[in-house]
Amino acid sequence: MSFLRIIKLLLFLTGIIYSQSIYNSHGLGIMKSSFHSSSDGLGSIGLVPSFSSKVSLDNPSTWRHLNYSYINSSYISQAYELKNSQSNSISSQFNGIQFLIPIRSKYALGLSVKPINSHNTYLKTDTVRYQYFDDNIDSFKEFKSGGGIMALNFAISLPINRKMNIGIAYDSFFGSSRNEKSIILDGIYYRSLNINTFKGSKYNMYFAGDLFESNDLIVSLYSGIGKTLDPVSGNSYNFQLYEDSDRNFIPSSNDFPSNTDVDTVALEKIYSPNDFSLALNMDFKNSLNTYFEFQLWNDNAQNLNFISLYNDQILSNNHVGVGLIKFGSLEAKDWQDKITMRFGLYRKNYKLSMGSKKVIENGLSLGFGIKFSSTGNQLDFSFKNGSRSSINYFNESFNEMSIGISIGDVWFLRRRAKQ
């Protein structure tokens, strides 16, 4: 048996002790349900108003109620800990950028770029000492993945009547990911690489409407439907195991073997999501709102030919959430009345493909938004704490913090005639 074959065998023999979210290494990882700090602070999937009264940055059917055009972006930081592990892991990334333009308080346009999934993972094992002939060799393993699917999103908002609106959005998927499996023997890295590319498309339709209105209460209904147009496909480039003696993460002339073979595999229909969501919001007209929402999400592709750190993927996800929000007012005299406060609870049920494993995620969210300047600028903060658990599988806890900024301006106004 050759030395490289022995290394391949050792690569799969020891257990994981350190990680980011373990479920990011299943297929394409955990799919994002919201993309803004205002929605995250409410524990929402983005259907119900969370940015300002009657407005969610994630729901195009609500954008007609914006008073200004906005450029907004957010940054997210996450910390994970596996049960019975002594180590924490932290990751962070930008959560996308969005440009919104309301038109005549009836229509709105939006353009954004956002990450669809969370594929970043780092797994590490403890150190084990092996005896190879007369030498003792210290060994441990590392598993890394990164990148993922991005979406270029274009959306419009259209009125049905004075109380009802619809939103239509189109996602063009693109991006790439990288999976790396390494075994480290006395400080020398032996790596196996897998690089994947993606492309596909999806559309979403949204609805927002008032069901009941009185002097003290407005009850509103929100819904969303998502359907894949072109399932995500692409190519997978697989580099055979090589000795990375110069630690530059790519096969080079200093490595062994210096000429590493690359296998190219076509990836067909590896991701085809469909979803349906529904929400009810009650506005008590004192700026206090309460909501209930749920979502049914599933991946119709179910293609296990996708190469990831774990030979598994998330097939479905059911979300249920409730929460409270107290909106601040830009015109308020006291500074505390300009602050938006958010609180939410949610539960997600994931189903994995291999062995019909089920994962339950429970979370609690807190957040607030601070309004400043005359054009409705807003700074949003959110904090989320939760856990993911599965019987006879991985259990993990996580904390998530995000900060978002929205800069407002007035666009497309006619110039005043000179006096």
N, C-alpha and C positions, 0 to 999 in steps of 0.2 A: 504494500500500500504506500503510495507516494506521500510526501510531507504535506502537500496541499490538500490531499484527500483526508488526511488526519485532521487538518484544520477545519475542513467542511463538517466533519463529524462533531468536533468539539463545539462548533458554532451553535448547535441546537441542544446542548446537554445541561445547561445551568439555568437557574430561574432568575426572574427579573426582580430587582429590589428598588429601582429608582425610575421615575417616569414623569412626563407630563401626562395629560389625560390619556389613559390607556385606550379609550374608545376612538381617539383620533387616528389610531393605527389600524382600524378596521375599515377596509375598503377606502372610500374617499374621506372618511372621518365624519365628525358630527356636523350636520348642516346648520347654518345660522338661521334663526327665526326672526331676528330684527337687526337693524344696522345703525341705530342711533341711541345715544345715551338717554334721551328722553323716554324712549320705549323700554330700554333696559331697566331704568329706575322704577318702572311700573310693573316689571315682570311680564310685559305684554309681547305678543307676536307682531305688534304694530298696527292692528286694525283700529283700535279705539283712540280718541284724542289723547295725546300725551305731551305734545310740544306746546300748544296753547289751546284755548277753548275752541272746540270743533275741529282741531287740526292734528293729524298725525303725519310726521314726515315720511313714514313708511306706507301710507295709504293714499294713493293719488286722488281718490274720490272725495277727499277732504280738503284738497289744496285750494279750492276756490275761496275759502274763508281766510286765506293769507292776505295781510294788508301790505306786505312788501315782498320784493324778490329776495331770495336767500342763497348764499353759498354756505354750506355747512359740511363739517367733517368731524370725526371722532377718533379717539385713540383708546385702546383697550389693553388692560394688563390682567393676566390670569395666573393664579397659583394653585397647584394641585398637590394632593398627598394620597398615596395608596394606603389602605388600611394595613396596619402592622408594619409600616415602613418608617424609617427614622429620618427620611429626607423629604424636603419639599422641592418642587420645581416651578419655575416661573417663565412665562412667555408673554410677549406683548407685540402689538401690531396696530397699524392704522386700519380703521374699520370702514374705509371708503370715503368718497367725496361726492357731493350732490349740489346741483344748481337748479333752483326752482323759480319759475316766473308765473305769477298770477296775472290774468288778463281780464280787465273790466269786471272783476268780482263774479265772473261766470265761468271762465275757463282757466286752465293752468297747464304749463309745460314743465317737464322735469328731465334732467339728464344726469346720470350718475355712473360711477365705477365703484364696484364693491366686491369683497371676497364672499363667495358662496358657502364655503366649507372651512372647517378648522382641521388641517391635516398635519400640523406641526407636532411632532412627538420625539422625545428623547428617552430611550430606555437603556439601563445599565445594570450589569450583574455584579455580584461581589467577586472578589479575587479568589481564585482556586489555584493551588499548587499541584502540578503534575510532575511525575518522574519520567523522563524520556531518555532511555539508556542510562547513562551515569549522571545526567544533568537534571536539575530541578528547574521547572519552568513555571513562572507566575503568569496566570491567564485570567482575563475577564473579557466581557463582550459589550459592545455598544450597538444600538439600533436607532437610527435616526430617519425621520421623514420630514419633508417640508414642502412649501409651495401649495398648490391646489387650484381649484377652479375659481376664476374671476368672471364677473358679468358686466358688460356694458349695457346699461338700462336706459330706455327711452319710454316716457310715460306722458299721458295726457289726461286731463280732467274735463268732463263735459256735463252740463246740466240736463236733467230730465224735466224738472219743474222747479218751483221755488224751494221745495223741501227735499228734493231727491237729486243725487248726482251719481255718475259712474266714472270709473277710472280704467284705463286700458294701458298695460305696460308690456314691453317686449324686452326680453333678456337675450343677449348674444353671449354665449359662454366661450371662454378661451382660457389659456393658462397651461401650466406644467407642474409636475411634482417630481420629487427625488426621494427614493428610498435607499438606505444604506445599511448593510449588515457587516459588522466588523468583529474580528477577534484579535485581541492584543496579546502577543506572546513576548514577554520580557521587553516591553516597550515598542515592539515592531507591529505595525498595523497590517492586517490582511483584510482587504475590503472586497465586498461584492456590491455593485451598484445597479440601480434600476431607475431609469428616467422615463417619465410618461408625458405625453402632450395631449391636450384636450381641445375639442370644439363641439358646439351644439347650440340649441336655442330653445326658448320657452316663452309662453305668453301668460299674462295674468289679467283677470278682470275683477274690478272692485265695485262695491255699491255702498252708498251712505244715504240714509233717509230718516226723517223724523216720523215716528209712529204716533206720538201723543204730545200735546203741548198745553200747559195751563199756566197760571200766574206763578206757580211755584216749582214746576217740574217739566222737563223735556225728556222724553224717552226716545232714544235713537237706535237704529239697527244698522250694523255694518257686516259686510260679508266679502269673501274673496274666493276666487277659483283660479287654480294654476294648472296648466296643461303643457306638457312637453311637445314641441313641434319637431325638433330634430334631436334625438337622443345623443348624449355626449359620446363621441368616439375619438380615436386618435391612434397614436403609436406608442409602443413600449420598447425601449432600448435597454438591453440587459448585458452588462459587462461581467465577464467571468471573473472568478476570484483571482486577485493579484496581490503581490506584496508591495505595499505603499511605503517604500523605504524613505522617501523624501517628504512624506506627509503633505503632499499638495492636493490630495483628494481626487486626482485624476491619474489614469495610467500614463506613464512617461518612460523615457529611455533609461532612467535610473532604477526602475522597478523591475520585478520579476513576476511573471514573464513580461518582457518589454513590449511585445506585441500581443495585446489582450483582445480576444475575440469578442465581437458584439453581436448578439442575436436581436433582430428586429421583429416584433410581433404586432400585428394590427389589433387594435382594441375596438370592438364593435358593441355599441349600445351598453356601455358600462354604467350609465346614469340616466334615468328617465323619470324624474319626479312629477307627481301629480298631487294636488292638495285641495282641500275645501275647508274654509274657516268661517265662523259666525260669531258675532259679538253683540252684546246689548249694553248700552251705556245710559245711565240716568244722571241728568244734570239738574241739580236742585236750585239752580239760578242764584245761588250765593257763592258761586265759583267752586262748590264742592261737587265732585263727580264720583260715582262708583260704577264698576263695570264687571261683566262676566264674559269670557270668551273661550272658545275651544277650536282646535284644528285637527284635522285628519290628514296625515301626510304619508305617502308611500312611494317607494322606488320600484317602478314596473320593470326596470332592466333586469335585475336579479342575475347578473352575469358574473360568475365567480372566476372568470378568466382574468379579471383585473388583478394586477400584482401589487400587493401591499405587504406591510410587515406581518399582519395576521391574515390568514386565508379566510376571511369572514367579511361581512358588510352589514350595514344597517338597512333593513327592508322597510320598516314603517316606524312612525312616531305619532303618538296621540298626545295633544297638549290641552290642559285645562287650567285656566287662570282667573283670579279675582283680584280686585284692588280698589284703592281709593286715591284720589288726586284732588288737591286744592290749588287751583290756578291763581297765579299772581296777575296783577294788572299793571301795565306800563304807565297808566295815568294816576296810579295811587300816589298819595302824598307821602305816606310813611314807607320806608325802605322795606320793612318786613312784609308789607302787602304786595310788593313786587316779586316776591319769591314764590315759585311753584313747588309744592311738596308732593312727593309720590311714595306710594307703598303698595306692594303686591305680593301675592303668593301664587305659586304654580306647581303643577305636576306633569311630568312627561313619562310616557311609557314607550320604550324602544323595543323593537323586536329584531334580533339578529338572525342571519340566515342559517348558520351552522348549528344544528342541534336545537333549533327553536328557542334559543336563549332569550330571556326577557330582562331588560334593565329598567329600573325605576329611578327617575330623577326628581327630587323634591328641592324647591328653591324658594328663598325669600329675598325680595328686592327692596331697596330704599333709594331715593334719589331726590334731587332738588334742582331747580333752574333759577338763574338770576338774570333778570332783564336789565339792560342798560342802553342808553342813548335813545334818541327820538325815533330811530328807524327800526326798533324792535330787536336789536341785537340780544342774543341770549347765550349764556354759559350754563351747560348742563353737567351734572355729576350723578353717577350712579354707583351703587354697591350691591353685589349679589353674593349670597352665600347658599351653598347647596351640597347635595351628595348624590352620587349614582351608585346603586347597589344591585347586585344580581346573586341569586342563590348559587353557591358552588362556583363562583366566577369572581371577577375583579370588583372590589368595592373601593370607591374613592370619594374624597371630599374636595371641594374647590371654593375659592374666593375669586371674585371678579370685580374689577374697578374700571370705570371708563369716564372719560371727559370729552364733551362735545362742545363745539362752538359754532354758532350760526350768526352770520353777518348779513344784516338786512340793508336794502337800498331801494330806491324808487326808480323804475325803468319805464320806458315807452310813454312818458308824459309829453304832451305837446308844449312847445316853447311858447312862452307868453310874448305877445306882440309888443314891440318897443313903443313906449309912449313918446 
